[in-house]
Amino acid sequence: MQFLKCLLPQQYNENPDIFDQPVIPAYLLNKDKLEREGIFYGKTWKDFKHDIQWM
């Protein structure tokens, strides 16, 4: 926390809640939406790997 405050003092002063409040990853907030619209929708890890290598 101290490191971030020193590294980003202006951002901390402008919006301290971003630094002081718990962070919840977006995928935890709406798992159904992520599963319907995310990059892995309908695919396995192997499919995804193939797509990013060869598409």
HTML snippet that shows the backbone in 3Dmol.js (N, CA, C, O; Angstrom):
<script src="https://3Dmol.org/build/3Dmol-min.js"></script>
<div id="view" style="width:600px;height:400px;position:relative"></div>
<script>
const pdb = `
ATOM      1  N   MET A   1       0.829  -1.183   0.000  1.00  0.00           N
ATOM      2  CA  MET A   1       0.000   0.000   0.000  1.00  0.00           C
ATOM      3  C   MET A   1       0.876   1.250   0.000  1.00  0.00           C
ATOM      4  O   MET A   1       0.637   2.187  -0.763  1.00  0.00           O
ATOM      5  N   GLN A   2       1.870   1.256   0.843  1.00  0.00           N
ATOM      6  CA  GLN A   2       2.763   2.416   0.911  1.00  0.00           C
ATOM      7  C   GLN A   2       3.493   2.623  -0.415  1.00  0.00           C
ATOM      8  O   GLN A   2       3.706   3.754  -0.855  1.00  0.00           O
ATOM      9  N   PHE A   3       3.868   1.520  -1.036  1.00  0.00           N
ATOM     10  CA  PHE A   3       4.559   1.610  -2.329  1.00  0.00           C
ATOM     11  C   PHE A   3       3.671   2.287  -3.364  1.00  0.00           C
ATOM     12  O   PHE A   3       4.122   3.180  -4.082  1.00  0.00           O
ATOM     13  N   LEU A   4       2.418   1.871  -3.442  1.00  0.00           N
ATOM     14  CA  LEU A   4       1.503   2.468  -4.414  1.00  0.00           C
ATOM     15  C   LEU A   4       1.245   3.941  -4.131  1.00  0.00           C
ATOM     16  O   LEU A   4       1.161   4.753  -5.053  1.00  0.00           O
ATOM     17  N   LYS A   5       1.120   4.277  -2.875  1.00  0.00           N
ATOM     18  CA  LYS A   5       0.918   5.684  -2.515  1.00  0.00           C
ATOM     19  C   LYS A   5       2.110   6.536  -2.938  1.00  0.00           C
ATOM     20  O   LYS A   5       1.937   7.665  -3.399  1.00  0.00           O
ATOM     21  N   CYS A   6       3.305   6.006  -2.785  1.00  0.00           N
ATOM     22  CA  CYS A   6       4.505   6.737  -3.200  1.00  0.00           C
ATOM     23  C   CYS A   6       4.646   6.778  -4.714  1.00  0.00           C
ATOM     24  O   CYS A   6       5.080   7.780  -5.281  1.00  0.00           O
ATOM     25  N   LEU A   7       4.279   5.692  -5.353  1.00  0.00           N
ATOM     26  CA  LEU A   7       4.406   5.592  -6.809  1.00  0.00           C
ATOM     27  C   LEU A   7       3.365   6.434  -7.533  1.00  0.00           C
ATOM     28  O   LEU A   7       3.650   7.006  -8.586  1.00  0.00           O
ATOM     29  N   LEU A   8       2.171   6.512  -6.980  1.00  0.00           N
ATOM     30  CA  LEU A   8       1.051   7.196  -7.643  1.00  0.00           C
ATOM     31  C   LEU A   8       0.386   8.211  -6.702  1.00  0.00           C
ATOM     32  O   LEU A   8      -0.806   8.090  -6.422  1.00  0.00           O
ATOM     33  N   PRO A   9       1.119   9.186  -6.220  1.00  0.00           N
ATOM     34  CA  PRO A   9       0.532  10.099  -5.230  1.00  0.00           C
ATOM     35  C   PRO A   9      -0.648  10.908  -5.756  1.00  0.00           C
ATOM     36  O   PRO A   9      -1.624  11.118  -5.036  1.00  0.00           O
ATOM     37  N   GLN A  10      -0.570  11.363  -6.999  1.00  0.00           N
ATOM     38  CA  GLN A  10      -1.671  12.164  -7.544  1.00  0.00           C
ATOM     39  C   GLN A  10      -2.941  11.331  -7.668  1.00  0.00           C
ATOM     40  O   GLN A  10      -4.024  11.783  -7.296  1.00  0.00           O
ATOM     41  N   GLN A  11      -2.808  10.118  -8.189  1.00  0.00           N
ATOM     42  CA  GLN A  11      -3.969   9.251  -8.328  1.00  0.00           C
ATOM     43  C   GLN A  11      -4.557   8.903  -6.965  1.00  0.00           C
ATOM     44  O   GLN A  11      -5.775   8.813  -6.811  1.00  0.00           O
ATOM     45  N   TYR A  12      -3.689   8.710  -5.984  1.00  0.00           N
ATOM     46  CA  TYR A  12      -4.187   8.401  -4.650  1.00  0.00           C
ATOM     47  C   TYR A  12      -4.953   9.585  -4.069  1.00  0.00           C
ATOM     48  O   TYR A  12      -6.020   9.412  -3.478  1.00  0.00           O
ATOM     49  N   ASN A  13      -4.413  10.774  -4.236  1.00  0.00           N
ATOM     50  CA  ASN A  13      -5.090  11.962  -3.716  1.00  0.00           C
ATOM     51  C   ASN A  13      -6.418  12.215  -4.414  1.00  0.00           C
ATOM     52  O   ASN A  13      -7.366  12.685  -3.786  1.00  0.00           O
ATOM     53  N   GLU A  14      -6.497  11.910  -5.708  1.00  0.00           N
ATOM     54  CA  GLU A  14      -7.727  12.144  -6.469  1.00  0.00           C
ATOM     55  C   GLU A  14      -8.799  11.104  -6.176  1.00  0.00           C
ATOM     56  O   GLU A  14      -9.986  11.428  -6.176  1.00  0.00           O
ATOM     57  N   ASN A  15      -8.400   9.859  -5.926  1.00  0.00           N
ATOM     58  CA  ASN A  15      -9.381   8.792  -5.738  1.00  0.00           C
ATOM     59  C   ASN A  15      -8.849   7.740  -4.768  1.00  0.00           C
ATOM     60  O   ASN A  15      -8.498   6.638  -5.188  1.00  0.00           O
ATOM     61  N   PRO A  16      -8.787   8.062  -3.483  1.00  0.00           N
ATOM     62  CA  PRO A  16      -8.205   7.116  -2.522  1.00  0.00           C
ATOM     63  C   PRO A  16      -8.995   5.818  -2.367  1.00  0.00           C
ATOM     64  O   PRO A  16      -8.431   4.808  -1.945  1.00  0.00           O
ATOM     65  N   ASP A  17     -10.287   5.825  -2.698  1.00  0.00           N
ATOM     66  CA  ASP A  17     -11.081   4.596  -2.567  1.00  0.00           C
ATOM     67  C   ASP A  17     -10.541   3.470  -3.430  1.00  0.00           C
ATOM     68  O   ASP A  17     -10.633   2.302  -3.050  1.00  0.00           O
ATOM     69  N   ILE A  18      -9.981   3.801  -4.583  1.00  0.00           N
ATOM     70  CA  ILE A  18      -9.425   2.769  -5.462  1.00  0.00           C
ATOM     71  C   ILE A  18      -8.305   2.016  -4.745  1.00  0.00           C
ATOM     72  O   ILE A  18      -8.125   0.816  -4.949  1.00  0.00           O
ATOM     73  N   PHE A  19      -7.568   2.719  -3.918  1.00  0.00           N
ATOM     74  CA  PHE A  19      -6.444   2.116  -3.212  1.00  0.00           C
ATOM     75  C   PHE A  19      -6.840   1.519  -1.866  1.00  0.00           C
ATOM     76  O   PHE A  19      -6.242   0.540  -1.421  1.00  0.00           O
ATOM     77  N   ASP A  20      -7.837   2.099  -1.220  1.00  0.00           N
ATOM     78  CA  ASP A  20      -8.174   1.721   0.147  1.00  0.00           C
ATOM     79  C   ASP A  20      -9.260   0.655   0.268  1.00  0.00           C
ATOM     80  O   ASP A  20      -9.348  -0.022   1.292  1.00  0.00           O
ATOM     81  N   GLN A  21     -10.070   0.501  -0.744  1.00  0.00           N
ATOM     82  CA  GLN A  21     -11.180  -0.450  -0.686  1.00  0.00           C
ATOM     83  C   GLN A  21     -10.766  -1.789  -1.291  1.00  0.00           C
ATOM     84  O   GLN A  21      -9.853  -1.835  -2.115  1.00  0.00           O
ATOM     85  N   PRO A  22     -11.419  -2.870  -0.897  1.00  0.00           N
ATOM     86  CA  PRO A  22     -11.118  -4.183  -1.498  1.00  0.00           C
ATOM     87  C   PRO A  22     -11.381  -4.169  -3.006  1.00  0.00           C
ATOM     88  O   PRO A  22     -12.274  -3.472  -3.488  1.00  0.00           O
ATOM     89  N   VAL A  23     -10.605  -4.933  -3.721  1.00  0.00           N
ATOM     90  CA  VAL A  23     -10.755  -5.057  -5.169  1.00  0.00           C
ATOM     91  C   VAL A  23     -11.396  -6.400  -5.463  1.00  0.00           C
ATOM     92  O   VAL A  23     -10.943  -7.433  -4.971  1.00  0.00           O
ATOM     93  N   ILE A  24     -12.452  -6.384  -6.266  1.00  0.00           N
ATOM     94  CA  ILE A  24     -13.141  -7.611  -6.651  1.00  0.00           C
ATOM     95  C   ILE A  24     -13.031  -7.744  -8.166  1.00  0.00           C
ATOM     96  O   ILE A  24     -13.528  -6.883  -8.893  1.00  0.00           O
ATOM     97  N   PRO A  25     -12.390  -8.803  -8.657  1.00  0.00           N
ATOM     98  CA  PRO A  25     -12.284  -8.988 -10.105  1.00  0.00           C
ATOM     99  C   PRO A  25     -13.663  -9.023 -10.756  1.00  0.00           C
ATOM    100  O   PRO A  25     -14.599  -9.611 -10.215  1.00  0.00           O
ATOM    101  N   ALA A  26     -13.777  -8.394 -11.906  1.00  0.00           N
ATOM    102  CA  ALA A  26     -15.067  -8.271 -12.585  1.00  0.00           C
ATOM    103  C   ALA A  26     -15.707  -9.631 -12.855  1.00  0.00           C
ATOM    104  O   ALA A  26     -16.929  -9.755 -12.776  1.00  0.00           O
ATOM    105  N   TYR A  27     -14.914 -10.646 -13.169  1.00  0.00           N
ATOM    106  CA  TYR A  27     -15.499 -11.944 -13.482  1.00  0.00           C
ATOM    107  C   TYR A  27     -16.215 -12.552 -12.287  1.00  0.00           C
ATOM    108  O   TYR A  27     -17.083 -13.406 -12.466  1.00  0.00           O
ATOM    109  N   LEU A  28     -15.877 -12.136 -11.079  1.00  0.00           N
ATOM    110  CA  LEU A  28     -16.574 -12.649  -9.911  1.00  0.00           C
ATOM    111  C   LEU A  28     -17.926 -11.970  -9.707  1.00  0.00           C
ATOM    112  O   LEU A  28     -18.796 -12.504  -9.019  1.00  0.00           O
ATOM    113  N   LEU A  29     -18.096 -10.814 -10.296  1.00  0.00           N
ATOM    114  CA  LEU A  29     -19.327 -10.065 -10.113  1.00  0.00           C
ATOM    115  C   LEU A  29     -20.457 -10.569 -11.004  1.00  0.00           C
ATOM    116  O   LEU A  29     -21.622 -10.526 -10.610  1.00  0.00           O
ATOM    117  N   ASN A  30     -20.125 -11.040 -12.186  1.00  0.00           N
ATOM    118  CA  ASN A  30     -21.168 -11.482 -13.108  1.00  0.00           C
ATOM    119  C   ASN A  30     -20.666 -12.697 -13.884  1.00  0.00           C
ATOM    120  O   ASN A  30     -20.350 -12.606 -15.070  1.00  0.00           O
ATOM    121  N   LYS A  31     -20.599 -13.809 -13.210  1.00  0.00           N
ATOM    122  CA  LYS A  31     -20.057 -15.028 -13.808  1.00  0.00           C
ATOM    123  C   LYS A  31     -20.885 -15.491 -15.015  1.00  0.00           C
ATOM    124  O   LYS A  31     -20.313 -15.946 -16.005  1.00  0.00           O
ATOM    125  N   ASP A  32     -22.205 -15.383 -14.952  1.00  0.00           N
ATOM    126  CA  ASP A  32     -23.046 -15.818 -16.072  1.00  0.00           C
ATOM    127  C   ASP A  32     -22.761 -15.018 -17.331  1.00  0.00           C
ATOM    128  O   ASP A  32     -22.636 -15.592 -18.413  1.00  0.00           O
ATOM    129  N   LYS A  33     -22.659 -13.716 -17.206  1.00  0.00           N
ATOM    130  CA  LYS A  33     -22.372 -12.859 -18.361  1.00  0.00           C
ATOM    131  C   LYS A  33     -21.005 -13.202 -18.949  1.00  0.00           C
ATOM    132  O   LYS A  33     -20.857 -13.292 -20.168  1.00  0.00           O
ATOM    133  N   LEU A  34     -20.012 -13.391 -18.091  1.00  0.00           N
ATOM    134  CA  LEU A  34     -18.685 -13.734 -18.569  1.00  0.00           C
ATOM    135  C   LEU A  34     -18.703 -15.055 -19.328  1.00  0.00           C
ATOM    136  O   LEU A  34     -18.070 -15.181 -20.376  1.00  0.00           O
ATOM    137  N   GLU A  35     -19.427 -16.038 -18.799  1.00  0.00           N
ATOM    138  CA  GLU A  35     -19.495 -17.341 -19.468  1.00  0.00           C
ATOM    139  C   GLU A  35     -20.209 -17.243 -20.807  1.00  0.00           C
ATOM    140  O   GLU A  35     -19.860 -17.965 -21.741  1.00  0.00           O
ATOM    141  N   ARG A  36     -21.208 -16.357 -20.922  1.00  0.00           N
ATOM    142  CA  ARG A  36     -21.938 -16.200 -22.179  1.00  0.00           C
ATOM    143  C   ARG A  36     -21.162 -15.388 -23.211  1.00  0.00           C
ATOM    144  O   ARG A  36     -21.280 -15.642 -24.410  1.00  0.00           O
ATOM    145  N   GLU A  37     -20.365 -14.411 -22.760  1.00  0.00           N
ATOM    146  CA  GLU A  37     -19.764 -13.469 -23.692  1.00  0.00           C
ATOM    147  C   GLU A  37     -18.243 -13.412 -23.634  1.00  0.00           C
ATOM    148  O   GLU A  37     -17.633 -12.678 -24.412  1.00  0.00           O
ATOM    149  N   GLY A  38     -17.620 -14.157 -22.743  1.00  0.00           N
ATOM    150  CA  GLY A  38     -16.173 -14.086 -22.577  1.00  0.00           C
ATOM    151  C   GLY A  38     -15.417 -14.759 -23.718  1.00  0.00           C
ATOM    152  O   GLY A  38     -16.010 -15.401 -24.585  1.00  0.00           O
ATOM    153  N   ILE A  39     -14.109 -14.598 -23.698  1.00  0.00           N
ATOM    154  CA  ILE A  39     -13.289 -15.133 -24.787  1.00  0.00           C
ATOM    155  C   ILE A  39     -13.257 -16.649 -24.808  1.00  0.00           C
ATOM    156  O   ILE A  39     -12.915 -17.238 -25.833  1.00  0.00           O
ATOM    157  N   PHE A  40     -13.605 -17.300 -23.702  1.00  0.00           N
ATOM    158  CA  PHE A  40     -13.598 -18.757 -23.668  1.00  0.00           C
ATOM    159  C   PHE A  40     -14.969 -19.367 -23.967  1.00  0.00           C
ATOM    160  O   PHE A  40     -15.123 -20.587 -23.910  1.00  0.00           O
ATOM    161  N   TYR A  41     -15.958 -18.542 -24.282  1.00  0.00           N
ATOM    162  CA  TYR A  41     -17.314 -19.048 -24.497  1.00  0.00           C
ATOM    163  C   TYR A  41     -17.318 -20.186 -25.511  1.00  0.00           C
ATOM    164  O   TYR A  41     -16.900 -20.010 -26.655  1.00  0.00           O
ATOM    165  N   GLY A  42     -17.788 -21.339 -25.088  1.00  0.00           N
ATOM    166  CA  GLY A  42     -17.931 -22.488 -25.977  1.00  0.00           C
ATOM    167  C   GLY A  42     -16.626 -23.126 -26.401  1.00  0.00           C
ATOM    168  O   GLY A  42     -16.619 -23.951 -27.314  1.00  0.00           O
ATOM    169  N   LYS A  43     -15.536 -22.776 -25.774  1.00  0.00           N
ATOM    170  CA  LYS A  43     -14.246 -23.298 -26.196  1.00  0.00           C
ATOM    171  C   LYS A  43     -13.491 -23.884 -25.006  1.00  0.00           C
ATOM    172  O   LYS A  43     -13.714 -23.517 -23.853  1.00  0.00           O
ATOM    173  N   THR A  44     -12.615 -24.785 -25.325  1.00  0.00           N
ATOM    174  CA  THR A  44     -11.697 -25.324 -24.324  1.00  0.00           C
ATOM    175  C   THR A  44     -10.418 -24.495 -24.358  1.00  0.00           C
ATOM    176  O   THR A  44     -10.225 -23.670 -25.251  1.00  0.00           O
ATOM    177  N   TRP A  45      -9.556 -24.719 -23.389  1.00  0.00           N
ATOM    178  CA  TRP A  45      -8.267 -24.039 -23.404  1.00  0.00           C
ATOM    179  C   TRP A  45      -7.490 -24.400 -24.667  1.00  0.00           C
ATOM    180  O   TRP A  45      -6.816 -23.549 -25.248  1.00  0.00           O
ATOM    181  N   LYS A  46      -7.584 -25.663 -25.093  1.00  0.00           N
ATOM    182  CA  LYS A  46      -6.885 -26.108 -26.306  1.00  0.00           C
ATOM    183  C   LYS A  46      -7.396 -25.348 -27.534  1.00  0.00           C
ATOM    184  O   LYS A  46      -6.606 -24.941 -28.385  1.00  0.00           O
ATOM    185  N   ASP A  47      -8.715 -25.157 -27.625  1.00  0.00           N
ATOM    186  CA  ASP A  47      -9.294 -24.387 -28.733  1.00  0.00           C
ATOM    187  C   ASP A  47      -8.777 -22.950 -28.711  1.00  0.00           C
ATOM    188  O   ASP A  47      -8.379 -22.405 -29.740  1.00  0.00           O
ATOM    189  N   PHE A  48      -8.789 -22.353 -27.536  1.00  0.00           N
ATOM    190  CA  PHE A  48      -8.337 -20.975 -27.398  1.00  0.00           C
ATOM    191  C   PHE A  48      -6.870 -20.849 -27.805  1.00  0.00           C
ATOM    192  O   PHE A  48      -6.491 -19.931 -28.533  1.00  0.00           O
ATOM    193  N   LYS A  49      -6.061 -21.775 -27.327  1.00  0.00           N
ATOM    194  CA  LYS A  49      -4.632 -21.767 -27.664  1.00  0.00           C
ATOM    195  C   LYS A  49      -4.436 -21.851 -29.176  1.00  0.00           C
ATOM    196  O   LYS A  49      -3.621 -21.121 -29.742  1.00  0.00           O
ATOM    197  N   HIS A  50      -5.166 -22.723 -29.814  1.00  0.00           N
ATOM    198  CA  HIS A  50      -5.078 -22.876 -31.267  1.00  0.00           C
ATOM    199  C   HIS A  50      -5.478 -21.569 -31.961  1.00  0.00           C
ATOM    200  O   HIS A  50      -4.798 -21.119 -32.883  1.00  0.00           O
ATOM    201  N   ASP A  51      -6.564 -20.973 -31.523  1.00  0.00           N
ATOM    202  CA  ASP A  51      -7.054 -19.741 -32.155  1.00  0.00           C
ATOM    203  C   ASP A  51      -6.031 -18.603 -32.061  1.00  0.00           C
ATOM    204  O   ASP A  51      -5.803 -17.892 -33.039  1.00  0.00           O
ATOM    205  N   ILE A  52      -5.425 -18.435 -30.903  1.00  0.00           N
ATOM    206  CA  ILE A  52      -4.485 -17.315 -30.788  1.00  0.00           C
ATOM    207  C   ILE A  52      -3.165 -17.590 -31.489  1.00  0.00           C
ATOM    208  O   ILE A  52      -2.426 -16.659 -31.807  1.00  0.00           O
ATOM    209  N   GLN A  53      -2.865 -18.854 -31.732  1.00  0.00           N
ATOM    210  CA  GLN A  53      -1.626 -19.171 -32.446  1.00  0.00           C
ATOM    211  C   GLN A  53      -1.812 -19.114 -33.954  1.00  0.00           C
ATOM    212  O   GLN A  53      -0.900 -18.699 -34.669  1.00  0.00           O
ATOM    213  N   TRP A  54      -2.967 -19.520 -34.449  1.00  0.00           N
ATOM    214  CA  TRP A  54      -3.124 -19.737 -35.886  1.00  0.00           C
ATOM    215  C   TRP A  54      -4.180 -18.884 -36.559  1.00  0.00           C
ATOM    216  O   TRP A  54      -4.304 -18.948 -37.782  1.00  0.00           O
ATOM    217  N   MET A  55      -4.932 -18.108 -35.844  1.00  0.00           N
ATOM    218  CA  MET A  55      -5.977 -17.306 -36.484  1.00  0.00           C
ATOM    219  C   MET A  55      -5.512 -15.909 -36.723  1.00  0.00           C
ATOM    220  O   MET A  55      -6.262 -15.091 -37.256  1.00  0.00           O
TER     221      MET A  55
END
`;
const viewer = $3Dmol.createViewer("view");
viewer.addModel(pdb, "pdb");
viewer.setStyle({}, {cartoon: {color: "spectrum"}});
viewer.zoomTo();
viewer.render();
</script>
